[in-house]
Each structure stands twice: as structure tokens, then as C-alpha cells.
Amino acid sequence: MRNRYLDLLRAVATVRVVTYHVTGWTAFTIVFPAMSVMFALAGSLMAASVDRFGVWAVERRLRRLLPSLWMIALIAVTTMLVTGTSSWSAQLLLWGFPIDTPVASGWWIQGLSHVWYLRDFLWMVLLSPIVLPVYRRFPVATVLTPYVALVIITLAGVTVPAVVQGLVLYGGAWLLGFAHHDGHLERIGRKRLLGIAAALAVPAILWTVTHPSPRGYDLNDIPLGNALWSAAFILILLGWVRPPRVRESRVLTVLNARALSIYLWHVPVVVAVTEFAVRHALPLTGWVGVTWRLVVVFLLVGLMIALFGWLEDVAAGRRPVLLPGRRVAMPVSPAPAGAASVLPATPVTRATPVARATPVTPVTPVAPATPVIAVAPVTLVSSPAAGAAPAAPVAAVPVPGAGTEAVSRR
């Protein structure tokens, strides 16, 4: 059975990501740290998948992740090669399996700047069958590992590869998803969980306030503050909050069934709309600029869903549909014409009461007759007759920057 509360969180996170990339409002990263929430939800679902399918859960996740990426990569790489902004190189093969950040050129540098999420997601999927048993053996130490590593990297000022940066930044959220699936957050207790969340939120606020980025307090530019604040937020959402009853909604169904398509296509749409506005001197800021761009972006993203969203159905083994969630009425076969006149209705008559049975007088047992013993010759049989079969026995009946979500990785 689907967890509609998790579906609701994923839908809110998806809409928040798109809205943030259109508006650039810093407050969104604090009010709802969407990327960490998405990693936590994915970690919970991945743990359930590993429990059910074992190591084959990796294949199932990759089968649902890669086809949609291949489609946008096919369009992007073809465009880069045809326009001459890029030449053929082995690094382009990373678009087929992005274990590292794939290269892009020209317009697509910004249009595909958000692919870091799929790179980090891919690594966490690959590592989950190994990390999940370790987590269950040493839960606290395992969850703390990425946070401790991030603290060391941050305080030491060490530059690490983008893959490592992504794992230490969002790996903790993924592991908290494991904790949610295994029921560990619930067993901690709501009061203790609230205290742990506060213990994480306070240093997150202090670090963010004392280490602002060029864009202010945008958590996407402050990795340590982002990780600690997001951990507190996830503990509240997945552990402290009592999941409300979420009614089934087609909007909710579409946002979840097309979440990957929305994420992949919304950044190219945002970049295209912004460039169009600049070229034609249209307002970009203020309520007018933000409103018209939000409307246009969501409409164009809807168009992209209609054009390419069916790939998610194919990848999931479902019948491709334009928009998921439509209820199909089950047809009911009508009765044959004239069926009512074939057999005339039998009138219902009152049942005649049955007279009580006369009790039976017990019969006096008769003494058995004295047996008569007859003497006759007896033939001894030592084996069954030829061809006779012996008697058979009776048988007993489960988009900004490295490790950020912004449009460019600064």
C-alpha cells in the first residue's frame, strides 16, 4: 500500500524546487529544504526495495531512473555536437551512466546544471545494499559518519571531488530515510526526537548566520548549515509529525508519477524563459515578473510532461498514458435481451408447516445367535496371484552549485 503522506512530501518538494529556480527566493531553502527531503524519502523507499528484492533493487531503481535521463541527454548531446559547441569525447558517455558529472557545453551548461542530483542519487542507490546492513548493525555510528565527514571537510577547508561532496552533504538524509523505514525514528519517542532536532537546528542557525554566502543565507551555498538544518527538518517531518490522512488526488498522483520528468525538464524551461525575457526586455523581478514566469514555466513543464513523461511509465512497466491517475470504470455486462421472459417468475408460496415427527420407540436388542462352527479344508496362500496389485495404504495441505539544487553549480 502506498504511503500517501510520503507522496505528499515528494509532491511539495517537487513544486518547491521548481518555484525556487524561478524566483530564487532564499527563504525557500530554509522553510522547506526540498533536496534533502527528497533524498530522505528515496532512502526510505530504497530500504524497502532492498528488503523485498535484495541486490536486484539496484537494477529496478536504475531501470526507472536512466531512461528519462537518456532522452534529455540524447537531445542535449545531439544539439551540442550539431551546433559545434562540443566535440566527441569519452566523457560524453557519462550521460549514459553518470557516476561523475557529465560534461555540457553552450546553452546546456545551465540547462543541465541540475544533473548533479542524479549523479548523487545513482551513487546512493549503488551503495545501499552494502550500507543498509551496516546501518542495521551500527545505526547511530552510520548516520553520524557523513555529518562528521562534512564537519571535518568544512573546518579543514579541504576540496574534495564533487561525488564525495554530494555523499557527505546528502548521505545523512538518505540514512535518515533508512531510519524512517526501519521504525527507528518512531521508537526514539517524540520528545527525545524534538530535542535531537533542536540540538541540530541551533548549530545550523549559528553557522549559517556567521558564514553567509554571496547570496545571503541561501543554504545551497552553505553545506554544513544545509546538512544540519535539513537533518533537523527531516526528523520533524518523518519522526515527530504524526502523518495526517491524505486523500487520494489526481494532482498528487501526477506529481509523483512524473517527479523525475518534472525535475529533468524544468531547468531547461526556466533557462529558456529567462533568456526570452531578457531578450525582449520583459520584467524578471517583482510580483509581475515572478508571476508571469511562474505561470509560463509551469505550463511549459506540463507540455514537457505530456511529451516525455510516458517514459516513466515504460520504465516502471506500466501502460504509457498522457497523464496518470485517471480512473477507468469497469464495464458491467448487461443482461441478455429478453432474459427476463425466458423463465417466468415462480410465485412465492408460504411453506406448509411440517408435522412433528413421532418419536421412535427404542427397539429391544436381540441376543446374538450362537455361532455354528463348520470345519472345512483350508488352502494356505503364500503370495498374491500373478498380476494382482497389493492393497494401497491410505494417506492421512514489500539548481545552484555542487551538492546544491540551483540552476548553476557555483
C-alpha positions as CSV (number, residue, x, y, z in Angstrom):
1,M,0.0,0.0,0.0
2,R,1.4,3.4,-0.9
3,N,2.2,5.9,1.8
4,R,0.2,9.0,0.8
5,Y,2.0,11.1,3.3
6,L,5.3,10.4,1.6
7,D,3.7,11.1,-1.7
8,L,2.5,14.5,-0.4
9,L,6.0,15.4,0.9
10,R,7.5,14.4,-2.5
11,A,4.9,16.5,-4.4
12,V,5.5,19.5,-2.2
13,A,9.3,19.1,-2.6
14,T,9.0,18.9,-6.4
15,V,6.8,22.1,-6.6
16,R,9.2,23.9,-4.2
17,V,12.2,23.1,-6.3
18,V,10.6,24.5,-9.5
19,T,9.4,27.6,-7.7
20,Y,12.8,28.2,-6.2
21,H,14.5,28.0,-9.5
22,V,12.1,30.5,-11.0
23,T,12.1,33.0,-8.1
24,G,15.5,32.5,-6.5
25,W,14.0,33.3,-3.1
26,T,16.4,32.3,-0.4
27,A,13.7,31.7,2.2
28,F,12.6,28.6,0.3
29,T,15.8,26.8,1.2
30,I,15.1,27.4,4.9
31,V,11.3,26.9,5.0
32,F,11.5,23.6,3.1
33,P,14.9,22.1,2.3
34,A,13.5,20.1,-0.6
35,M,16.5,18.3,-1.9
36,S,17.4,16.8,1.5
37,V,13.7,15.8,1.9
38,M,13.8,14.1,-1.5
39,F,16.9,12.1,-0.6
40,A,15.4,11.1,2.7
41,L,12.2,9.8,1.0
42,A,14.3,8.0,-1.6
43,G,16.4,6.4,1.2
44,S,13.2,5.1,2.9
45,L,11.9,3.6,-0.3
46,M,15.2,2.1,-1.2
47,A,15.5,0.3,2.1
48,A,12.0,-1.2,1.5
49,S,13.1,-2.2,-2.0
50,V,16.3,-3.8,-0.8
51,D,14.3,-5.8,1.9
52,R,12.0,-7.0,-0.8
53,F,14.3,-7.7,-3.8
54,G,17.8,-7.8,-2.3
55,V,20.6,-6.6,-4.6
56,W,18.2,-6.6,-7.5
57,A,16.6,-3.5,-6.0
58,V,19.6,-1.6,-7.6
59,E,18.6,-2.8,-11.1
60,R,15.0,-1.9,-10.5
61,R,15.9,1.7,-9.4
62,L,18.3,2.2,-12.3
63,R,15.7,0.9,-14.8
64,R,13.4,3.6,-13.6
65,L,16.0,6.4,-13.4
66,L,18.0,6.1,-16.5
67,P,15.5,6.1,-19.5
68,S,14.3,9.6,-18.7
69,L,17.8,10.8,-18.4
70,W,18.8,9.2,-21.7
71,M,16.1,11.1,-23.5
72,I,17.1,14.6,-22.4
73,A,20.8,13.6,-22.8
74,L,20.1,12.4,-26.4
75,I,18.6,15.8,-27.2
76,A,21.3,17.8,-25.4
77,V,24.3,15.9,-26.8
78,T,23.0,15.9,-30.3
79,T,22.4,19.6,-30.1
80,M,25.9,20.2,-28.7
81,L,27.5,18.2,-31.5
82,V,25.5,19.6,-34.3
83,T,26.0,23.3,-33.2
84,G,29.7,22.7,-32.7
85,T,29.8,23.8,-29.1
86,S,31.2,20.3,-28.2
87,S,33.2,17.6,-29.9
88,W,33.0,13.9,-29.4
89,S,34.9,12.7,-26.3
90,A,34.7,9.7,-24.0
91,Q,33.3,12.0,-21.2
92,L,30.1,12.2,-23.2
93,L,29.5,8.6,-22.3
94,L,28.8,9.7,-18.7
95,W,25.4,10.8,-19.9
96,G,24.6,7.1,-20.2
97,F,25.7,6.3,-16.6
98,P,26.5,9.4,-14.6
99,I,28.9,8.2,-11.9
100,D,30.5,11.5,-12.3
101,T,29.3,14.9,-13.5
102,P,28.7,14.7,-17.3
103,V,30.1,17.4,-19.5
104,A,28.0,20.0,-21.2
105,S,28.7,23.0,-23.4
106,G,27.0,26.1,-24.8
107,W,23.4,26.7,-23.7
108,W,23.3,23.3,-22.0
109,I,25.8,24.3,-19.3
110,Q,23.0,26.0,-17.5
111,G,20.2,23.8,-18.9
112,L,21.7,20.6,-17.4
113,S,23.4,22.1,-14.4
114,H,21.0,20.2,-12.1
115,V,22.1,16.7,-13.2
116,W,24.3,16.5,-10.0
117,Y,21.2,15.2,-8.3
118,L,21.0,12.2,-10.5
119,R,24.8,11.6,-10.0
120,D,24.5,11.6,-6.2
121,F,21.2,9.6,-6.4
122,L,22.9,7.0,-8.5
123,W,25.8,6.5,-6.1
124,M,23.4,6.2,-3.1
125,V,21.4,3.6,-5.0
126,L,24.6,1.6,-5.8
127,L,25.8,1.7,-2.2
128,S,22.5,1.0,-0.5
129,P,22.7,-2.9,-0.5
130,I,26.1,-2.5,1.3
131,V,25.3,0.3,3.6
132,L,21.9,-0.9,4.8
133,P,23.2,-4.0,6.7
134,V,26.0,-1.8,8.2
135,Y,23.4,0.7,9.3
136,R,21.3,-2.0,10.9
137,R,24.3,-3.3,12.8
138,F,25.6,0.2,13.9
139,P,22.7,2.6,13.3
140,V,24.0,5.7,15.3
141,A,27.6,5.5,14.0
142,T,26.5,5.0,10.4
143,V,24.1,8.0,10.5
144,L,26.8,10.2,12.1
145,T,29.5,9.3,9.6
146,P,28.6,11.7,6.7
147,Y,27.9,14.6,9.1
148,V,31.3,14.1,10.9
149,A,33.0,13.9,7.5
150,L,31.3,17.1,6.4
151,V,32.4,18.9,9.5
152,I,36.0,17.8,9.0
153,I,36.0,18.8,5.3
154,T,34.4,22.2,6.1
155,L,36.6,23.1,9.0
156,A,39.8,21.9,7.3
157,G,38.9,23.8,4.1
158,V,39.6,20.7,2.1
159,T,38.5,20.5,-1.5
160,V,37.1,17.0,-2.4
161,P,35.6,15.6,-5.6
162,A,32.1,16.5,-6.4
163,V,30.9,13.0,-5.8
164,V,32.3,12.9,-2.3
165,Q,30.9,16.3,-1.5
166,G,27.5,15.2,-2.6
167,L,27.7,12.0,-0.5
168,V,28.7,13.7,2.7
169,L,26.2,16.5,2.2
170,Y,23.1,14.4,1.4
171,G,24.2,10.9,2.6
172,G,22.9,11.7,6.1
173,A,19.4,12.4,4.7
174,W,19.5,9.1,2.8
175,L,20.4,7.3,6.0
176,L,17.6,9.0,8.0
177,G,15.4,7.6,5.3
178,F,16.7,4.1,6.4
179,A,15.8,5.0,10.0
180,H,12.3,6.0,9.0
181,H,11.7,2.7,7.1
182,D,13.0,0.6,10.0
183,G,10.9,2.5,12.5
184,H,13.8,3.8,14.5
185,L,12.6,7.4,14.5
186,E,9.3,6.3,15.9
187,R,11.0,4.2,18.6
188,I,13.1,7.2,19.8
189,G,10.0,8.9,21.0
190,R,8.6,12.3,20.0
191,K,10.0,14.3,23.0
192,R,13.6,12.9,22.5
193,L,13.3,13.4,18.7
194,L,12.3,17.0,19.2
195,G,15.3,17.5,21.5
196,I,17.6,16.0,18.9
197,A,16.2,18.2,16.2
198,A,16.7,21.3,18.3
199,A,20.3,20.2,19.0
200,L,20.9,20.1,15.3
201,A,19.0,23.2,14.4
202,V,20.8,25.5,16.8
203,P,24.3,25.0,15.5
204,A,22.9,25.1,11.9
205,I,21.4,28.5,12.5
206,L,24.6,29.8,14.2
207,W,26.8,28.5,11.4
208,T,24.6,29.9,8.7
209,V,24.3,33.3,10.3
210,T,28.1,33.6,10.8
211,H,29.0,32.2,7.4
212,P,26.7,33.8,4.9
213,S,27.2,33.2,1.2
214,P,27.4,35.9,-1.6
215,R,23.6,35.3,-1.9
216,G,23.0,35.8,1.8
217,Y,21.6,32.9,3.8
218,D,20.8,30.6,0.9
219,L,21.5,27.1,2.4
220,N,22.5,25.8,-1.0
221,D,25.8,27.8,-0.7
222,I,26.4,26.8,3.0
223,P,26.9,23.0,3.0
224,L,27.3,22.5,6.7
225,G,24.4,24.7,7.7
226,N,22.3,23.0,5.0
227,A,23.1,19.5,6.2
228,L,22.4,20.2,9.9
229,W,19.2,22.2,9.3
230,S,17.9,19.6,6.8
231,A,18.6,16.8,9.3
232,A,16.5,18.6,12.0
233,F,13.8,19.2,9.4
234,I,13.7,15.5,8.3
235,L,13.5,14.3,11.9
236,I,10.4,16.6,12.4
237,L,8.7,15.6,9.2
238,L,9.4,11.8,9.3
239,G,9.5,11.2,13.1
240,W,7.9,13.9,15.2
241,V,4.9,14.8,13.0
242,R,2.0,12.3,13.1
243,P,1.3,11.5,9.5
244,P,-2.1,13.0,8.6
245,R,-4.6,11.2,6.5
246,V,-4.0,12.3,2.9
247,R,-6.9,11.8,0.5
248,E,-6.2,10.4,-3.0
249,S,-5.8,13.2,-5.5
250,R,-5.0,13.1,-9.2
251,V,-2.7,16.1,-8.8
252,L,-0.8,14.2,-6.2
253,T,-0.7,11.2,-8.5
254,V,0.6,13.1,-11.4
255,L,3.3,14.9,-9.4
256,N,4.6,11.6,-8.0
257,A,4.4,9.6,-11.2
258,R,6.1,12.4,-13.2
259,A,8.5,13.7,-10.5
260,L,11.6,12.7,-12.4
261,S,10.4,14.3,-15.7
262,I,9.5,17.5,-13.9
263,Y,12.9,17.7,-12.3
264,L,14.8,16.9,-15.5
265,W,12.9,19.3,-17.8
266,H,12.1,22.3,-15.5
267,V,15.6,23.8,-15.5
268,P,15.9,23.9,-19.3
269,V,12.5,25.5,-19.3
270,V,13.5,28.1,-16.7
271,V,16.7,29.0,-18.6
272,A,14.8,29.4,-21.9
273,V,12.0,31.5,-20.3
274,T,14.6,33.7,-18.6
275,E,16.6,34.2,-21.8
276,F,13.5,35.1,-23.7
277,A,12.5,37.7,-21.0
278,V,16.0,39.3,-21.2
279,R,16.0,39.3,-25.0
280,H,12.6,41.0,-25.1
281,A,13.1,43.3,-22.1
282,L,10.3,41.7,-20.1
283,P,10.1,42.1,-16.4
284,L,12.0,39.4,-14.4
285,T,11.7,40.6,-10.8
286,G,8.8,42.0,-8.7
287,W,5.4,40.4,-8.5
288,V,4.7,40.9,-12.2
289,G,8.0,39.4,-13.4
290,V,7.7,36.4,-10.9
291,T,4.1,35.8,-11.6
292,W,4.2,35.6,-15.4
293,R,7.3,33.5,-15.3
294,L,5.8,31.0,-12.9
295,V,2.7,30.6,-15.0
296,V,4.7,30.1,-18.2
297,V,7.2,27.8,-16.6
298,F,4.6,25.5,-15.1
299,L,2.6,25.5,-18.4
300,L,5.8,24.5,-20.4
301,V,6.8,21.9,-17.8
302,G,3.3,20.4,-18.3
303,L,4.0,20.3,-22.0
304,M,7.3,18.5,-21.4
305,I,5.4,16.0,-19.2
306,A,3.0,15.3,-22.0
307,L,5.8,14.8,-24.5
308,F,8.3,12.8,-22.4
309,G,6.5,11.7,-19.2
310,W,5.4,8.4,-20.7
311,L,9.0,7.2,-20.4
312,E,8.5,6.9,-16.7
313,D,5.5,4.6,-17.3
314,V,7.6,2.4,-19.7
315,A,10.5,2.3,-17.2
316,A,8.1,1.2,-14.4
317,G,6.5,-1.4,-16.5
318,R,3.2,0.4,-16.7
319,R,1.0,1.1,-19.7
320,P,2.1,4.6,-21.1
321,V,-0.5,7.3,-20.5
322,L,-0.6,11.0,-21.2
323,L,-1.5,11.9,-17.6
324,P,-1.6,9.2,-14.9
325,G,-4.3,8.9,-12.3
326,R,-7.4,8.7,-14.4
327,R,-9.9,6.1,-13.0
328,V,-11.1,3.6,-15.5
329,A,-14.6,2.4,-14.9
330,M,-15.0,-1.4,-15.0
331,P,-17.7,-2.3,-17.6
332,V,-20.6,-4.4,-16.4
333,S,-22.1,-6.8,-18.9
334,P,-25.9,-6.2,-19.4
335,A,-28.4,-9.0,-19.1
336,P,-29.3,-10.6,-22.5
337,A,-32.3,-9.1,-24.2
338,G,-35.5,-11.0,-23.2
339,A,-33.7,-12.8,-20.4
340,A,-36.5,-11.9,-18.0
341,S,-39.1,-13.7,-20.1
342,V,-37.2,-16.9,-20.6
343,L,-38.0,-18.2,-17.2
344,P,-41.3,-17.0,-15.7
345,A,-41.1,-15.8,-12.2
346,T,-42.1,-18.5,-9.8
347,P,-44.6,-17.3,-7.3
348,V,-43.5,-17.5,-3.7
349,T,-45.8,-19.6,-1.7
350,R,-45.9,-19.9,2.1
351,A,-44.2,-23.1,3.2
352,T,-46.5,-25.7,4.7
353,P,-45.6,-26.4,8.2
354,V,-44.2,-29.9,8.7
355,A,-45.8,-32.0,11.4
356,R,-43.6,-33.0,14.2
357,A,-42.1,-36.5,13.8
358,T,-43.5,-39.2,16.1
359,P,-40.7,-40.3,18.5
360,V,-39.3,-43.7,17.7
361,T,-39.6,-46.3,20.4
362,P,-36.3,-47.9,21.0
363,V,-36.0,-51.5,19.9
364,T,-35.1,-54.1,22.5
365,P,-31.8,-55.6,21.5
366,V,-31.9,-59.3,20.4
367,A,-29.5,-61.6,21.9
368,P,-27.0,-62.8,19.3
369,A,-27.4,-66.3,18.0
370,T,-25.0,-69.0,18.9
371,P,-22.4,-69.2,16.1
372,V,-22.1,-72.5,14.2
373,I,-18.6,-73.7,13.6
374,A,-18.0,-75.5,10.3
375,V,-14.9,-77.5,9.7
376,A,-13.6,-77.3,6.1
377,P,-10.3,-77.8,4.4
378,V,-8.2,-74.5,4.3
379,T,-5.8,-73.6,1.5
380,L,-2.8,-71.6,2.5
381,V,-1.8,-68.6,0.2
382,S,1.8,-67.5,0.5
383,S,1.9,-64.7,-2.2
384,P,-0.6,-62.7,-4.2
385,A,-1.9,-64.1,-7.5
386,A,0.1,-63.1,-10.6
387,G,-0.9,-59.6,-11.8
388,A,-2.8,-58.7,-8.6
389,A,-1.8,-55.4,-7.1
390,P,-1.2,-55.2,-3.3
391,A,-3.6,-53.0,-1.4
392,A,-2.5,-49.4,-1.3
393,P,-2.0,-47.7,2.0
394,V,-4.4,-44.9,2.9
395,A,-2.8,-41.4,3.0
396,A,-3.8,-39.5,6.1
397,V,-2.4,-29.3,2.8
398,P,7.1,-5.1,0.3
399,V,19.8,24.4,-9.1
400,P,22.5,26.2,-7.9
401,G,26.1,24.7,-7.2
402,A,28.0,21.5,-6.2
403,G,25.8,19.4,-3.9
404,T,23.1,22.0,-4.3
405,E,19.9,22.3,-6.2
406,A,20.4,25.6,-8.1
407,V,20.5,26.2,-11.8
408,S,24.2,26.6,-11.8
409,R,26.9,24.9,-9.7
410,R,28.8,27.9,-8.3
